[in-house]
């Protein structure tokens, strides 16, 4: 699936997948692994994830693309985004983020791949 509305957040210590997006992927909830640690947001609110799931993520466009296995925490809370890619995902991608240019760059076998943001 091609997924849009992903927030790149270098301040987030977790990769998040929201339940509405998880449901659209048609993945069975019995594939979720239990997670005991709650998430604490910026305002101090606590959210208990429904579980975690490993998903293969492809970033970029051929031939300058890369594929990594990311672990997402699935949360059931309203959000305008489908997912948040935080520091763990950015580290897996070996990505550099430019907020000024709305650009994410990462190394691939065929040169530097990029994903451009769209406000």
N, C-alpha and C positions, 0 to 999 in steps of 0.2 A: 504494500500500500504506500502511496505517496502521502505524506502527512505535512500539513501546513499549520501555521499558528503555533510554532515552537519558540519558547522563550529561551534565549541563551543567557544564562545567569552565572557569571564567574564568582558570584558571592554565595551561591547555593552549594551546600555540602552533600547534596543528593541529586540524583536524576529522578524526576517525577513523571508519572504517566497518570493523567486524570481518568477517572472511571468511565466518563462518557466516551473518551477516545478508545479506552481498553475494550469497551463493549462493541464499538464499531469495527474493531479488529477481529471480532468473532472468536476470541480465545476463551476457552472454558475457564471458569473461576477455580476449578480444581487444579489448574496448573500453577496457581499462585503458591509461593512458598511462604510460610508464616514469618511474620516480622513482629518482634516483641517491643522494639524501641519506638516510642512515639516521636513524631516530628514536632519541633517547636518553631513557630513562625516568628517573624520580625516583631510583631506586637505581643508576643508571649503566648498566643493561643496554641493549644496542643491538638494535634491531629494523629489519630491512630491509623496507619496504613492498613489496607485490606490484605496486603502481602507484597511480595516482590516477584519479578519475572525477568528472565534474561531474554532479550530480543536482539536480533541481528539488525544493525543500523547501517545503511549505506548513505554516505554524505558526498555531495559533489555530483558532477555529471561526467559521463564517460568521455574520454579515457581517464580524466583526472578525478577519480573518485576513490574512496576507501571504504572498507567494511570492517566494523568492529562489533563485538558482542557487549551490549550495555545491560546493566542491571537497573531496572526501574522499580521504584516504589509506587504502587498503585494506590491512589487516594480518592475517596468519594467526597469531594467538596466542589462547589461551583468555581469555575475559572473560565476566563475568555480564551485561555490557551489549551492546547491538547496535551502538551508536555513541556517540561522544563529540563534542559540539559545543563547540568551544573558542573562543578569541578571534576567529578569522577569521569564523566563523559568527555569533557574537553581534554582531560589528560590522556584518555584512551585514543582520541583522535590526534593527539599531539598538536592541538589547534592553538592558534593565536587569534584573539578577538580584537577588532577595532570598532568600538562603539561609535566613534565619529563617522566612520565610513559604512556603518551597518554591514560589516564584512567579517567572515570567519575564514581563515586560511589554514591549510594543513598539508603535510607532505603526502605524496602518493608515488607510486613507481614511475609515473609518467610526468612528474613535475608537481607544481604546487596547485592543489585543488582549492576551490573556494565556494562558499555559499553566501549569496548576497541577501541582506535583509530587505524587507518591504514593509514600511510603516503603513 
